[in-house]
């Protein structure tokens, strides 16, 4: 997992403040002392077989790679065992040389819902907050983004990204072992910022939205996906205890409430792109994620409610723009 190319690329530019902090962040985020399973995950990464890549697919539901020559059965078995060593796989799906990684989430469905609301990603620098293994990062690159930076504090997801990167070979896509707190304040360096499935985990949603806004260049686009409730402006659900068996869910606003928060922070053109309930076809247990999933989090007698009695998970995609006028970077247009 070599970040030297990224560190060199960022030096002296508008991400130079971050590059000064990044070596220490990488060391902390991938610390063997902090994460006892890291050695096992890195061994799985090392066990991945070398397979020549003929075609890379970034614009299909199954992000992946294929070879001109069908790998041997033993090579494919080695591939499967190494990838299984990185269980659980949450976001996807992926397909490598005919091996489907059937992840817990059909993240391609989410992409299909939000894509119509995106500003053209061509030649943009993108930040994906809470990216997991980077599924949407690959899709953003496939849509033309010049550079995609995913951040996620879970080291397993970072190792999964590097397992995929072995075959997808995208020097413009990176996943860093970091959270939004590690991004320098008021960086204003990204043309598009995604935050999907993060807001409801934050104790202060307003602070999170402000952090996202401050990552954007003037006129840049924020793409926000989060849990919401039905209701009027001002309505917010603050679960007592767990929500859908998650202990770290703090605020579930109505769409109108969330739009109001964005306007209060000075973001403009805030609008709802999509809203709907999550189905057990979109989020479910598979061979690649064998733990409990959405079906186990809903009331078995009334699936319109969580096991705790709250409204079932309802998700919205909302976009907005930072103040100012967006202009294409000179280095991208030259």
Buried (B, 14 or more C-beta within 10 A) or exposed (E): BEBEEBBEBBEEEBBEBBBEEBEEBBEBBBEEEEBEEBEBBBEBBEBBBEBEBEEBBBEEBBBBBBBEEEBEEEBBEBBEEBBEBBBBBBBBBBBBBEBBBBBBBBBBBBBEBBEEBBBEBEBBBBBBBBBBBBBBBBBBBBBEBBBBBBBBBBBBBBBBBBBBBBBBEBEBBBBBBBBBEBBBEEBBBBBBBBBBBBBBBBEEBEEBBBBBBBBBBEBBBBBBBBBBBEBEEEBBBEBEEBBBBBEEBBBBBBBBBBBBBBEEBEBEEBEBBBBEEBBBEBBBBBEBBEEEBBEBBBBEEEBEBBBBEBBBBBBBBBBBBBEBEBEEBEEEEE
